[in-house]
Amino acid sequence: MEYLLLIFYLSLYFWLFPKISFFKNTQLSSPQLRILLILKLLSGVFCAWYFRKTMILGDHVSINEIGKIHYNILLSNPKLFFTDFTGDINRYGWGGLFDSSYSFWAYIRFNLLFKFVAILNLITNGNFYFNSIIFSSIVFFGHIAFYRIFNSMYEGHRLKILFICFFLPSVWLYTSCVHKDGFVFLGIAMISFIFYKYLNNKLSIAPKSVLIFLLGIITIFLFRNYILVALLPAMLIAILCKAYPYKKKIIFIASYSVYSLFFFLTGFFNGFLNLPAAVVKRKADFALLGEGNTNIAMNNLYPTVKSFLINLPQAINHTLFRPYLWEFANPGVILTAIELLFYQMIVLAFVFFRNKKTSVTNSFNLFGYAFFINMMLIIGYTIPNVGAIVRYRGLFWIFILCPLICNTEWSKLNFLKARQIN
């Protein structure tokens, strides 16, 4: 039965989605949109197969299996299905907003995933591949949102933007099966799309725009709430740069000085407002997960200015340079190291062959740079596992790579190659 429903779902989706105005405004033809969608859905099937074959006890497979348990609860006791969140509230209370365990907020993200799979199972009957296809078709909206943003900013770079927005390996792999990463990616895309329209005076304050923005914020808050700590300051920087366009560099530097001061001043508060303590606790929570195959050594971190400054070089190294090509014998890690090397080469190409006639400091790009920097610092300070670092940071490369790759004079590289041959 689920196979007939799969055929019906795909037929309906392929017929309907090119007719939606959100897709029509991409300047892509219906065949091109359908090809992109097919590739995204095939990635869902491939990634489901990959995770099932290589990670029998991995997160993606486990989420699908636990989702079946919640599906049975949905059928047998619908009231319990929709109210069992209260158990964690009674057990842990409303505290521990940024905690990774032993709090309502730590577990709600998993409960929401399980219930989402349970609802999908009403159609798919628990089929892992079918669930991945539906999930990929939802996340596809996020890819389109980013494509529309950067295609609007950089005309004449369609193929480059398509590759960055749709086919970055880390994003492609971790957003194709039901997991927090896919929802977070979609939430960031929704916020970015509306925020870009606001920064370019193209936003009409309509209920639809407000709803999309709020849904993005709520999605991130529920699935990975600490991202808001990186997101909101980045948005404020962009708003100030929009208001004072001739002082962008000063605003960018001054804002980071103020944010750093504010960050450490919160150390005088108790509870979730104490941001240095929250970072230290998050690092400790990750350490409690135990030794993984790709764990890396980290220095001790304390909620003081001195400790954060001492650990800053290590945090940058972990997020921007690890894994090294020679670091692990694991083929998957080697591939991620090659991916990172490719990104580093793009950055170097931009540094040496930047198109000086174009600007990379418009308000939205400054938002993206600040957001990227903030997230890299959070990840670098807290995560001691290369696999987790790759998965967490992969969602944010789009903000860096699109501006750089579209503002590099790649023809100069061809010129250098020709000179070497001669």
C-alpha distance (Angstrom), angle and dihedral (degrees) to the residues before:
residue distance angle dihedral
M1 . . .
E2 3.82 . .
Y3 3.82 90.0 .
L4 3.79 91.1 57.0
L5 3.80 89.1 48.4
L6 3.82 89.5 49.0
I7 3.81 90.7 54.5
F8 3.81 90.4 47.4
Y9 3.83 92.4 47.9
L10 3.79 93.6 49.3
S11 3.80 92.8 45.3
L12 3.80 92.2 50.3
Y13 3.80 93.3 44.5
F14 3.81 95.6 47.7
W15 3.80 90.7 48.6
L16 3.79 96.5 43.7
F17 3.79 109.4 37.7
P18 3.87 99.5 65.2
K19 3.81 86.8 55.5
I20 3.83 92.7 59.5
S21 3.82 112.1 101.0
F22 3.81 91.5 -132.6
F23 3.81 88.6 64.5
K24 3.79 96.1 36.2
N25 3.81 90.3 60.3
T26 3.80 92.6 60.4
Q27 3.85 91.1 85.3
L28 3.80 86.4 -128.1
S29 3.79 120.3 125.8
S30 3.81 121.1 -116.0
P31 3.85 92.0 -106.6
Q32 3.81 90.7 50.9
L33 3.81 91.5 49.3
R34 3.78 91.2 48.6
I35 3.81 91.6 50.1
L36 3.81 90.5 52.1
L37 3.79 90.3 48.3
I38 3.81 92.2 48.8
L39 3.80 89.9 51.9
K40 3.82 90.8 49.7
L41 3.81 92.2 49.0
L42 3.80 91.4 46.7
S43 3.78 88.0 51.9
G44 3.81 87.4 56.2
V45 3.80 90.8 53.6
F46 3.80 93.4 44.7
C47 3.81 94.3 46.6
A48 3.81 91.1 47.6
W49 3.80 88.7 52.6
Y50 3.82 91.3 45.5
F51 3.80 95.0 49.7
R52 3.80 92.1 44.8
K53 3.80 93.4 50.3
T54 3.79 99.8 39.8
M55 3.82 104.9 28.0
I56 3.79 108.1 37.8
L57 3.80 90.6 166.5
G58 3.82 94.9 32.9
D59 3.80 125.2 128.5
H60 3.80 97.3 -101.4
V61 3.79 96.0 52.5
S62 3.81 91.8 41.3
I63 3.80 91.8 52.0
N64 3.80 89.8 53.1
E65 3.82 92.7 48.4
I66 3.80 94.9 46.8
G67 3.79 87.6 46.1
K68 3.81 87.2 62.8
I69 3.81 89.7 57.6
H70 3.80 90.5 52.1
Y71 3.80 88.6 46.5
N72 3.80 89.7 58.5
I73 3.81 89.3 49.0
L74 3.81 89.6 50.6
L75 3.80 90.5 54.8
S76 3.79 97.3 41.9
N77 3.82 102.2 34.3
P78 3.84 113.7 13.2
K79 3.80 92.6 173.4
L80 3.80 91.7 57.8
F81 3.81 90.5 46.1
F82 3.81 92.1 59.5
T83 3.82 98.3 36.6
D84 3.81 106.5 40.3
F85 3.82 89.8 96.8
T86 3.80 86.0 81.6
G87 3.80 90.0 70.2
D88 3.81 91.7 70.3
I89 3.81 91.1 43.9
N90 3.81 90.8 54.3
R91 3.79 91.3 44.3
Y92 3.83 100.8 44.7
G93 3.81 106.4 12.4
W94 3.81 123.3 -142.1
G95 3.82 96.7 -58.2
G96 3.79 129.4 99.5
L97 3.80 96.0 61.0
F98 3.82 94.3 170.2
D99 3.80 97.5 31.1
S100 3.80 119.6 123.5
S101 3.81 94.5 -148.0
Y102 3.80 144.0 14.5
S103 3.80 96.0 35.1
F104 3.79 137.0 93.5
W105 3.81 89.9 -116.6
A106 3.79 92.8 51.7
Y107 3.80 93.1 55.6
I108 3.79 102.8 34.9
R109 3.83 90.9 78.7
F110 3.81 90.4 58.6
N111 3.79 93.5 43.2
L112 3.79 90.2 52.5
L113 3.81 91.0 50.8
F114 3.80 91.8 50.1
K115 3.79 92.3 48.7
F116 3.79 91.9 46.4
V117 3.82 89.5 54.6
A118 3.81 90.1 45.5
I119 3.81 90.7 55.7
L120 3.81 90.7 46.5
N121 3.79 87.8 52.4
L122 3.80 89.3 65.6
I123 3.81 84.1 73.2
T124 3.80 103.8 24.5
N125 3.81 101.0 38.4
G126 3.80 88.9 -134.2
N127 3.80 96.2 -55.6
F128 3.81 105.2 160.3
Y129 3.80 93.8 -153.3
F130 3.81 94.4 48.2
N131 3.81 90.3 48.8
S132 3.80 89.7 51.4
I133 3.80 91.6 50.0
I134 3.81 92.7 52.8
F135 3.79 91.4 45.0
S136 3.82 91.7 49.4
S137 3.79 90.7 50.7
I138 3.81 89.4 54.9
V139 3.82 94.5 46.5
F140 3.82 87.7 49.7
F141 3.82 87.1 78.7
G142 3.82 88.3 63.9
H143 3.81 92.8 53.9
I144 3.80 90.2 49.6
A145 3.83 91.3 49.4
F146 3.80 92.3 55.1
Y147 3.80 91.5 43.9
R148 3.80 91.4 53.0
I149 3.81 91.4 49.7
F150 3.79 97.2 51.5
N151 3.79 96.4 34.6
S152 3.79 87.3 56.9
M153 3.80 90.6 50.1
Y154 3.81 98.4 44.7
E155 3.78 116.5 36.7
G156 3.79 116.1 -166.3
H157 3.81 95.3 30.8
R158 3.80 99.2 87.4
L159 3.82 98.6 132.8
K160 3.80 93.2 47.8
I161 3.79 91.8 48.6
L162 3.81 91.9 46.0
F163 3.79 90.5 54.7
I164 3.81 94.7 47.8
C165 3.81 95.3 43.7
F166 3.81 97.6 43.5
F167 3.80 111.5 21.5
L168 3.79 111.6 39.1
P169 3.83 100.6 135.2
S170 3.82 97.4 -131.9
V171 3.80 93.3 47.9
W172 3.81 91.8 41.9
L173 3.81 92.3 52.1
Y174 3.78 101.9 41.9
T175 3.82 100.0 40.8
S176 3.81 97.8 50.8
C177 3.81 100.0 76.9
V178 3.79 128.4 47.7
H179 3.80 107.1 -77.6
K180 3.79 141.4 120.7
D181 3.81 91.0 -94.8
G182 3.79 93.4 65.8
F183 3.79 93.1 50.5
V184 3.81 91.8 45.5
F185 3.81 91.1 49.8
L186 3.80 90.2 50.2
G187 3.81 91.9 47.4
I188 3.80 92.6 50.3
A189 3.81 90.3 47.9
M190 3.81 92.2 51.2
I191 3.80 92.5 50.1
S192 3.80 92.9 43.9
F193 3.80 93.0 50.1
I194 3.80 94.4 52.6
F195 3.81 92.6 40.1
Y196 3.82 91.5 51.5
K197 3.81 90.3 53.2
Y198 3.81 89.6 49.8
L199 3.82 93.1 50.3
N200 3.81 90.4 50.3
N201 3.82 94.9 46.2
K202 3.80 90.6 -114.9
L203 3.77 96.7 115.6
S204 3.75 121.3 105.6
I205 3.78 110.2 -160.4
A206 3.77 92.0 -121.2
P207 3.81 125.3 152.9
K208 3.81 89.6 -112.5
S209 3.81 93.6 57.6
V210 3.80 92.7 45.4
L211 3.80 90.7 47.9
I212 3.81 93.3 50.2
F213 3.81 91.3 48.9
L214 3.80 93.2 48.0
L215 3.79 92.0 46.4
G216 3.80 88.7 53.8
I217 3.81 92.0 50.5
I218 3.81 92.5 46.5
T219 3.80 91.8 47.6
I220 3.80 92.4 53.8
F221 3.80 92.1 42.6
L222 3.80 92.2 53.9
F223 3.79 99.2 41.6
R224 3.83 104.6 32.7
N225 3.78 108.8 -1.1
Y226 3.81 98.3 175.9
I227 3.82 88.4 69.6
L228 3.82 86.8 75.2
V229 3.82 87.7 65.3
A230 3.81 86.9 62.3
L231 3.81 97.1 35.3
L232 3.79 104.0 51.3
P233 3.84 97.3 52.2
A234 3.83 89.0 47.9
M235 3.80 89.9 53.3
L236 3.81 91.3 50.0
I237 3.82 90.3 52.9
A238 3.81 90.2 53.1
I239 3.81 92.5 47.8
L240 3.82 91.0 51.6
C241 3.81 90.7 47.6
K242 3.79 89.7 51.5
A243 3.81 90.0 51.4
Y244 3.83 93.9 45.8
P245 3.83 105.1 28.0
Y246 3.82 95.3 169.9
K247 3.80 93.7 57.0
K248 3.82 100.8 50.0
K249 3.81 97.4 126.7
I250 3.79 92.6 47.4
I251 3.81 91.3 47.2
F252 3.82 91.8 48.2
I253 3.82 93.9 51.3
A254 3.80 95.4 39.0
S255 3.81 91.9 48.5
Y256 3.79 91.8 55.8
S257 3.80 90.2 50.2
V258 3.80 90.5 52.2
Y259 3.81 93.2 44.1
S260 3.80 91.9 50.2
L261 3.78 90.4 51.0
F262 3.80 91.9 47.0
F263 3.83 91.3 47.3
F264 3.79 93.4 57.5
L265 3.81 94.5 38.6
T266 3.81 88.3 61.4
G267 3.80 85.5 65.8
F268 3.79 86.9 82.0
F269 3.82 90.4 63.9
N270 3.77 128.3 79.5
G271 3.78 128.6 -126.8
F272 3.82 125.9 12.7
L273 3.84 91.3 -18.4
N274 3.81 89.1 71.6
L275 3.82 96.7 89.0
P276 3.84 99.2 179.2
A277 3.81 89.8 52.2
A278 3.83 90.1 46.9
V279 3.83 90.7 54.9
V280 3.81 91.8 47.7
K281 3.79 91.5 48.5
R282 3.79 92.0 48.4
K283 3.79 89.8 53.5
A284 3.80 89.4 49.9
D285 3.83 91.1 49.1
F286 3.80 90.6 54.5
A287 3.80 90.1 49.6
L288 3.82 89.5 54.7
L289 3.81 89.8 61.8
G290 3.80 87.2 76.7
E291 3.76 135.3 -125.6
G292 3.80 114.1 -35.9
N293 3.79 129.2 -165.8
T294 3.80 90.9 -102.7
N295 3.80 101.4 37.8
I296 3.81 117.4 142.7
A297 3.78 129.1 -159.3
M298 3.80 118.2 -98.0
N299 3.79 131.2 -170.4
N300 3.78 120.8 -118.0
L301 3.79 112.4 -87.6
Y302 3.80 125.5 -151.6
P303 3.83 129.4 -175.2
T304 3.81 93.5 -105.1
V305 3.80 134.0 106.5
K306 3.81 91.2 -120.1
S307 3.81 94.0 52.5
F308 3.81 93.6 48.5
L309 3.82 91.2 48.7
I310 3.81 92.2 49.0
N311 3.81 90.6 49.8
L312 3.82 95.3 44.6
P313 3.85 96.4 91.5
Q314 3.80 90.3 49.3
A315 3.81 92.1 48.4
I316 3.82 91.0 51.7
N317 3.79 91.2 46.5
H318 3.81 92.7 51.3
T319 3.79 95.7 51.2
L320 3.80 102.7 35.3
F321 3.82 103.7 31.5
R322 3.81 109.1 25.6
P323 2.93 134.0 128.9
Y324 3.78 99.5 43.0
L325 3.80 116.4 -151.5
W326 3.81 91.7 -113.6
E327 3.80 97.2 40.9
F328 3.82 103.3 91.6
A329 3.81 134.1 19.8
N330 3.81 90.9 -144.1
P331 3.86 108.2 116.7
G332 3.81 91.7 -143.2
V333 3.81 91.8 54.4
I334 3.81 91.2 47.0
L335 3.81 89.4 54.6
T336 3.81 91.0 51.0
A337 3.82 89.0 49.6
I338 3.82 89.2 53.3
E339 3.81 89.4 49.0
L340 3.81 90.5 51.9
L341 3.81 90.9 47.5
F342 3.81 88.7 53.8
Y343 3.81 90.4 53.8
Q344 3.80 91.4 47.6
M345 3.81 89.7 52.5
I346 3.82 89.6 53.6
V347 3.81 89.4 53.2
L348 3.81 91.6 48.9
A349 3.81 91.9 47.3
F350 3.80 88.9 53.3
V351 3.81 92.4 49.1
F352 3.82 93.1 53.2
F353 3.81 101.5 30.6
R354 3.78 104.9 31.6
N355 3.78 117.1 156.9
K356 3.80 98.7 -121.3
K357 3.79 92.4 -167.2
T358 3.81 91.5 70.1
S359 3.78 131.6 61.8
V360 3.78 128.1 -124.8
T361 3.79 94.6 -179.7
N362 3.79 103.5 77.8
S363 3.79 114.5 136.3
F364 3.80 95.9 -98.5
N365 3.80 93.1 50.0
L366 3.80 90.2 50.0
F367 3.80 87.6 52.4
G368 3.81 89.0 51.5
Y369 3.80 94.0 47.4
A370 3.81 92.7 48.8
F371 3.80 92.0 45.8
F372 3.81 90.7 49.4
I373 3.82 93.3 48.1
N374 3.80 92.4 47.7
M375 3.80 92.9 50.2
M376 3.80 93.7 45.5
L377 3.80 89.9 54.1
I378 3.80 93.1 48.5
I379 3.81 91.6 48.0
G380 3.80 93.2 43.8
Y381 3.79 93.9 50.9
T382 3.81 96.6 45.8
I383 3.82 114.7 28.9
P384 3.84 120.1 76.8
N385 3.81 97.0 -179.5
V386 3.81 125.5 84.0
G387 3.82 93.6 -151.0
A388 3.81 91.2 54.5
I389 3.82 92.1 44.1
V390 3.81 90.9 54.3
R391 3.80 92.2 48.1
Y392 3.80 95.7 46.3
R393 3.81 98.8 43.7
G394 3.81 95.9 42.0
L395 3.80 92.6 79.9
F396 3.82 92.5 62.3
W397 3.81 104.0 49.1
I398 3.81 90.5 88.2
F399 3.81 90.2 72.4
I400 3.81 91.0 58.1
L401 3.78 104.9 32.1
C402 3.81 100.0 50.5
P403 3.83 96.1 56.3
L404 3.81 92.8 42.2
I405 3.79 97.6 46.0
C406 3.82 91.8 47.1
N407 3.82 93.5 48.4
T408 3.80 98.2 48.7
E409 3.81 121.5 98.9
W410 3.79 97.1 -132.0
S411 3.81 91.1 177.2
K412 3.80 88.4 73.6
L413 3.80 89.3 62.9
N414 3.81 89.0 56.8
F415 3.80 88.7 50.2
L416 3.80 91.8 53.5
K417 3.79 90.9 48.4
A418 3.80 90.8 51.4
R419 3.82 90.9 51.3
Q420 3.80 91.4 51.8
I421 3.82 90.9 52.1
N422 3.80 91.9 49.9
